[in-house]
């Protein structure tokens, strides 16, 4: 086996990595491959400045894409080595990735890569996840806790989270920049990005998910009427700081958590609106009862089996996210 993957292998892996979730499906990443190393760059032009004022979610999203790439390459028979922020003069250069052939490709490697295509953000209410305590024990073994602190919020924290979510919406009620971004990126797609209408929920459905972001709503008959209220488990991923060096690895942990949940048959919905506004972020931090800085919340639960393959949100074509410099 060659010591460097061929270009087609890189292309397939980058396409899978591009299925990573990002703020309003903005996909703020770009890759280059020179025949030896793959490089990951953030694309500040795809940052949403009114929503993601400090660029934290842009970096976390790129970290999720990096985590997805690791899973895709493992399934293709490659282990990756990541040098984060290798160029102090280019802070948009997030990582340089080199490769080594894997001794073996496990069924778990293949399953995790397959989960990338099955995972989608589900904004509808969930039933409670079954067998959670055993799953949580295994989940915590799948990532390095130095890259992100995982908390599982108590069920009695939900009313406080719901109030924080409502407070976030109230604080942004007159923020024209925020609402302009929200309207621009949701309900339709722009150049293979954005959140399509079929991925949104109705006002009635939103009432049953008290901690969700207040997206523009869609119309249609209410779905999942058998689930009167959301009974998801709510996870919080925190970091020691808001430095870019902490945010990218946190995104890699988000990738692992989302894919492991998908493998277990759970539906997921990442939430970041509760960490975008300082007051609501402080509420989440109080609920975790430690000094870490909350970055991403994730709802985890059970969706009806008939709905587990949800709407596929668009993704940018390969030509927009990868440059093959060795040609």
N, C-alpha and C positions, 0 to 999 in steps of 0.2 A: 504494500500500500504506500502511495506517495506520502511525503511528510507534510504536504499542503493540500487541502481539498481543492478539487477542480472548480472552475467557475460556476458550473451548473449547480453544484452542491451549495455554493454560497448563495446563489440566486434563490434557490428553494428555501433556504434557511431565512434569508432576509424577508422573503414574502410571508413566511410564517410569523416572523418577529413583528411584521407590520400589522398582524391581527391584535396586537396589544391594545388595551383600552387607553384612552387619553381624554383630557378635558374637552368635552363636546366633540370628540372624535377629530381633534385638530391634527393629530399625528406629527408632532414636532420633532422628527428625527430624520437623519440622513446618514447613509453609509458610503464608504469608499473601500474598494479592494484593489490592491496593487499586485496581486499574485502571490504575496507572502502574508500580509497582515490585513485584517479588516478593521476599519476605523469607524467609530460612532461619533456623530456630531449632533448637537442640538441646533434647531433652526429657530432663532428668536423671532423671525418674521411670522411664525405660526403660533407664537405666544398670544394669549388673550389678556392684554394689559389691564383691563378694567376688572376682570375676574381673578386673574392670577397675577396680582400686582408685583410680587417679588420673583416671579418665575419659578416658584417651588414646584408647581404641578407640571410644568414643562420638563423639569429635570427628573421628577418621579416617573413621568410617562416614558421618558427615554430609558430609565432604569428598568421599567417593566418590559420594554422592547428588548433590552439586553438580556433579561431573564428568559424571555421567550426564545431568543436566539440560542442561548445555552441549551435549552431543551431540544430545539430543532437540530442542533449540531450533534448532541448526544445520540439522538435517534439515527443520525446519518453516520455514526461511528467515529465521532471526533470529540475530544475534550478540549475545552478552550481555556486559555490563560488571559486574564484581563489586567491590563495596566490602566488604572483610572487616572484621568487628568495628567497625561504624560507631558503636556506642553504648557508650562506656566504662562506663556505669552498668548495662548489661545484657549480661553476658558470654555469656548463652545466645543472644543475637542474633548469629549467625555471619556473616551476609552479607546485603547488600541488592543485588538484581540489577535492572539496567535493560537496555533493549533497543534495538537498532538494526537496521533491515532489512538483510539480506544482499544483496550485489550479485548473487550467484549461489549456488545450492545444488549442490554437486558430488556425483558418485557416491560419493565417499569419505564425505561427510557422511551420506548416506542409509545407506550400508553400516554405518557405525559405530553409528547409532541402531538399525538392525536387529539388530546384534550384542547389544544390551542384552537382547533377548528370548531369544536363543540361549544366552547365557552362563549357566552354573550352576556351583556349587561341586561338584567331583567328588573324593570322598575315596578312590576306588579307585586301584590302582597304574597308572602310565602307562608307555608305551613312550617312548623318547627322541625328542624333537622333531627333525624332519628340517629341514635347511637352517638350523640355528640361527644360525650366524655372520652370514649375510646378513640374517636377520630382526632380530637384535640391533642391527646397524648402523642399520637403518631405525627400529626401536623407539626408540632414543635420540634420534632427531630429532623425536619426536612430543610431547615435553613439555619444559618449562623445567627444566634441572638445578638451578636455584636453589630449586625447589619440592620437590626430593627427590633423594637420591643413589641411583642404581641400581647394585648389584653383582650379578654372576653368580658364584656360588660354584663353586669347583673341585670336580670330581667326588670327589676324594679327601678332601673335607671332610665327606662324608656320615657316616662313622663317628662323627666328633666331634659332628655335629648329632644323630645318633641317641642318643648318650649324654646330650646336653643335654636332649633330649626326654624320655628316661627319668628323668633327674634332676628335671625339672619335675614329672612325675607323682609321683615319690617324695616330693618336698617338700610336695606337696598331698594326700598320701594320707590325712592325718587332719584336713584342712581341711573341717569340716562345712559351712561357708557356701559354699565353692566347689562341693562336691558337691551341695548342695541346689539351687544355681542350675543346675548341669549337668543334674540330673534333671528339674527343672521345665521347662527350655526345650528338651529333646530327647526324641525318640521319640514325640512327639505335638505338636499345635499348640494354642496358646492365643490365642484371639481374633485369628486370622489372622497369628500370629507363631510363632516357634519352629521347630525343625528336625524335620521329620516322620520317621517310622521308615524310610521308603523311601530317605531320603537318608543313612542311617547304613550302616556296614559291619560285617561279621562278624568274630569274633576271628581267623579264618584270614586274611581279607583285610587286617586291621590289621597282622598280622605281616609282610606284604609292603610296608608303607609305614612305614618305621621312624621317620620324622620327624613323623608325624601326631599330632594331639591325641587323647588317649584318651577318646573319647566312649563312652557306653553303646553296647553292640553290639546288632546285630540277628541274626536267624536266617535260614536259607535256604541254598541251594546256593551254593558259592563261585563268584564271578564272575571273569572275566578270568584263568582258570587258565593261559592261554598266556603271561602276564606273571609270571614267577617272582618278580621283585623290581622295585620302582619304579625307573625310570630317568629320572625327570623332571629337567629343569634347575631349579635352585633360585635364585630371585632374592631379594634383600634390598633393601628401600627404607628409607633412613635420613634423619634430619633433623639439623640443627645443634643443636636443643634439643628439650625436651619442652613448649615453650610452645604454647599454643593457636594462636598465629599461624603456627607451623610445621606443626602437625598437620593443620589443615584443607587447606592446599595439598598436603600429602603424600597425603591421601585423594584429591584430584583426580588426582594422578599414578597412584595405584592404579587409579582408574577407567580412565584411558587405557591403562595396561598390560594390564588385564584385557580390555578391548574390542579392543585391537589383537591380542592373542593369540587371541581368539575369531575375529576376522576371518581370521587366518592358518590357522585350522583346528585350533588347539591347545586342549586341555583345561587348566583351571586349578583351583587350590585355594589360596586364601589361608590362611596360618597365622599366628596371633598368640600362641599359648601359649608360644612360645620367647622372646617379648619381655615376657611378663607377670611373670616371676620374675627378680629381679636376676642371679642366678648364671647362668641359661641365657642371659639377654640379653648378659651379658659374654662368653660363648662365641661368640655370633654376632658380636658386635663385634670380637672377636679375629680371626675368620675374614675379616671385611671389611678388616682391616688399615688402618683409618683412624679418625678421631676422631668420626665421626658416630654418632648414637644409632639403633640398629635399631628399626624400628616394625612392619613387616609383612614376612613372607616369603611367596613365592608359588611353588608347584610348577607347572611348565609341561611338558606332554608331549602324547603322542598317545593318544587313547582309540579303541577300535574304532568304526568308522563307524556301526555299528548302535546304538551307545550314546551318540552325540554329543548327542542330545536327551534329557537326563536328566530326573529327576523335577522337577516345578515346585514349588518351595517356596511356601507361601502368603504373601500380602502384605496389609497393612492396606488397607481400602477408602479411596477418595479422601476421603470425609467425615471420616476420622480423621487425615488428614495434610495437608489443605488447607482454609484458610478463605478464602472469596472476600468480601472486605470491601467491594467496590464495589457490591454489590447494593442 
